[in-house]
Amino acid sequence: MNPHRYDPRRYQVALEFALRAHEGQFRKGSDIPYITHPVAVSAILAQYGYGEDLVIAGLLHDVLEDTVVTALELEKKFGGDITSLVRGVTEEKTDGRGFPRPWEIRKEEAVWHAGLAEEPVVALKAADALHNVYCLVRDLRVAGNSIWTRFKRGKEQQLDYYRRLSSVIRERLKDNLLALELYEAVNILEKV
């Protein structure tokens, strides 16, 4: 049983904010509305018993990375704690001059950061990765290996990233059930 109680109004405000921020966005290579991903991440965190701030951060975890929302806007609306959690999982997709940063560097930083971040940030990254891995498994079962063409990097690089990330998260969170589920999901992904 989850020991936390959630304020439905606060959750609704965050959901509506995320809906507006991600309006018109879709999951990579599909016509699935992008908002389904942050909602799933939030649900995973709630199902594992995390507190309200982290569950709300799950709804908002991609707004700084993938939308025009700024950290200042997020902080004004949801406070410093939630903004800090979201920043903890936000990749810097461009450099100081606005040029795209290489995928390999961004993913290496994500793995490195998971090894150092506060435990709630690691849990948020675990829930994010878990939903992404489950989506990959489902898509592989439905559409086969052609799904790898959606990504700038192919199957082996994607698998390597998820292997390394899940290992670091498991190391950090020990026997935490979310970390174990992510580790097992990556094993399933490797076999599909």
C-alpha angles and dihedrals in degrees: 000000000000110000092201127090118208128212103234092204093054090048091049092052090052092046092051090047091051091046091055093043094051095038111142094014123122136193112270112284095358145082092239110124110251092229089074088073099056090042090053092047090051091049092050090053092048091048090054091052102252121158129265097263092055093044090052091045086057089060091049101035096113102037095095093044101042108024140047092260112123128215089245092056091047092049093049091051102037108015137245098291096058092041090052091052092049092047088051091067099033116114119214099233095181134040127236091280094051096256119139115262116226117266091231093057093046093050093045088053090049092054092044092048092050087059093055109027127105113275096254090055090050090051090050090051089048092053091047092050092043093057091045092050093048089050090051092050092050093046092049090052092048103037106015129221093331087087090076089071088071089073131072088227123048136238099286095050092046092048092047091052093050092045093053094042094049091048093052092046091049090049091051099042096035112194094358107142093228091055091047092050091051091049091050092046091055089051089053091048090054091055100046 
